[in-house]
Amino acid sequence: MARNKIINLNDHLFAQLERLGDESLKGDALYEEIKRSAAVTNVSEQIIKGGDLMLRARIAADNTIRGDQILPAILGGDFGPDSDTRQ
């Protein structure tokens, strides 16, 4: 089962680091692991940026009078211009 939570990102990054540290990897296998590591890094950066955006939106909402009512639905708000009113 996939562990698709931001809290598990460190586990994936450390696992990748361990694979890169495998001294038995040579030649093409090492090259492929380096390419995989670059891909994992790129995806990780996007996950972190998304998490940062959600955190900043939550902080901004908490610092307003209306709270969640100003958040677009994509960021977890139930009200506002982008809310989905379907049940």
N, C-alpha and C positions, 0 to 999 in steps of 0.2 A: 504494500500500500504506500502511495506517495505521501510524504510528509510535507505538505504545502503550506506551512506556516512560517512567518518571518522569524519566529523564535528558533526554528530549526536550521536557519541559514548558516549559522556558525558550524553546525555539524557537517554540513555539505562542504563548506570551505576548508575545514580541517581535514576531512577525508581526501579532498583534492590535494591538499598540501602533502599528506602522507603518500599519495600516489606519485607525486612529483619527487619525493624524497627516496623513492625506491631505487637503490643503486644498481639493481639488476636490469633496469630499463636502459636499453642502448639503441642507437640508430633510429630506425623508423618508429619503433614502439615509443621511444622517448619523444620523438618529434610529434607523434599523435597525441601523447599525453600533454605536451606543451600547448598544442592547439586546443585540446579539450579544456585546459586550464584557462586559456584566454576567453573561451566561450563562457565558462562558468563565471569568470570575473565580470564579463560584460552583463550577463543576466543578473548577477548579484547587485551590481551597481544600480540597475533599473529597479530592482525590488526595494533597495534601500531608499532610492529617490521617491518611490511611490509611498513608502511608509512614512518618510519625512513629510511629504505633502499632506497625508492624512493627519499626522500629528499636528502640523501647523494649522490645518483647518479646524481641528478640534480645539486647539488653544484659542484661535480667533473666535470661534463660536462661544466658548466659555467666557470670553471677555466681552460679550455683548449682552444686552438685556434679553433678547429673544432666544438665545442659545441655539438649539438644533433647528429652529424654524428658519434660520438663514442658510443652512447648509443645503447644497444641491443633493439630490437623491443618490448620486454616484458616490458621495462621501458619507452617506449614512443619514442624511436628513430626511424627515418625513414631510417636510413642507418646502415651500420656495418654488422658484421658477422651473426647476427641473424635476420636481417630484412626480412620481407615478402614482396616481390616485386609484388605480385599479386594485381590486381586492383579490 
